[in-house]
Amino acid sequence: MAILALHHVQLAMPAGGEDEARAFYGALLGLAEVAKPENLARRGGCWFENGSLRVHLGVEKDFRPARKAHPAFAVDDLALLKQKIVAAGREVVSDETLEGFERFYVYDPFGNRIELIQAIV
């Protein structure tokens, strides 16, 4: 028995936040929205993908954002993405250096912490 891979990341969001999720994860971060299976769609939320990266946003009744726990998304042009995020009026948050990487954090529209990271080659 072996764990082979991470299938998806599930983040919570408040009810009715689907349009904000689409604007952030879709338009800003460039992830494609995919249809949720019919039996799960009635719960609300939305799913996004890019290749093997899958991010599921699910509605949580007593929603509280994940301010510390977070996914880290590897990107191919961190500087360009940072410019795009700042131009969209979102704050980027720097942290201590991590050897071999450039990185920063941004918070989604619901306050969930997202790390964006690029290997230094």
N, C-alpha and C positions, 0 to 999 in steps of 0.2 A: 504494500500500500504506500502510495506517495502522493503528496500534493503537487500538482503539475504546474499550475499557473493561477493567476488571479483572474477570475472571470469578469467581474465588474465591481465598481465602487458604488455604494448606495449612500446618498446624502439626503438629509431631511429638508423639507420645505413646508411652509404654512399652506393651508388650503387657499386656492385661488391664485397662486403665484406662478402659474405656468407661463404666462406671457413674459414675466420678468426673467424666468429661467431661460426661455428661448432667446431673449435679448442678450443675456450674459453668456450662456454656454454655447449658443448657436452663433449669433451675430458677432459677439466680441471674441470668443475663444475659437470659433471656427469649427465646432463640432456639429455633425449632422444629426438632426432629430430623426429618430426611428419610431415607428408605431409600436405602442405597447400591445402585448397580446390582448385580445378582446376581453378575456376574463379578468384581466388586471386593470384595464383602462378605466373602469368605473371607479377605481380608488382615487383617481386624479394623479397628478405628477406627470413627468415626462422623462423619456430616455434619449440619450445622445451617444453617438459613436464616431470614432475615427480609426479605421483599421481595427486593431485588436483592443483599443481603448474603449471601454464602455462605462458610461456614467449614468446612473439611474437616480432620478430625483423623485422621492416619494413623500406624500403628504403625511405629516405627523400631527395628530390632533393637538397635543400640548407641546407645540414646536418650541425648541430652544436650539439656537445655532451651535455648531461645533466650532468653538473659538480656538481650541488648541489642537485636537485631533484633526487630521487633514489628509487628503490625497496630495501626492506630488506628481504633476504632469511634466514629463520630459518634452521639451520643445526644441525646434531646430533653429530658431532665431529669437532669442530671448530679448535682445535689444529692440527689435522691431515690435514684438508683442508688447513690451513695456510702453513704447511710444503710443501704440494703439489704445492701451488701457488708460493711460494718462489723458490722452485726447478725448476719451469717452467720459472723463470726469471722475474716474475711479482712483483711489489712493493705492499706491504700491508701498509695501512695508519691507524694508531691508532687515536682514538678520546677520548673525555672525557668519563669517566665511565658512565654507565647507570645502575642504581640499578637493581640487579637481572639478569644481562646479561653480557656476554663477547661478544665483537664485534670488527670488523675492516672493513675497506673499501678496495676495489680493483677497478681498472678501467678496463672496458672491452677494447678490441682492438681499439674501436672507441672513447674512452675517457668518456663513460658513467659511472657514479659512481654507484657501487653496494655495498650494506652493507651485510655482513655475520654475523649472530648473533646466539648465543646459550644461552638458559636459564641456570642459575647456580642452580643446585639442591642440 
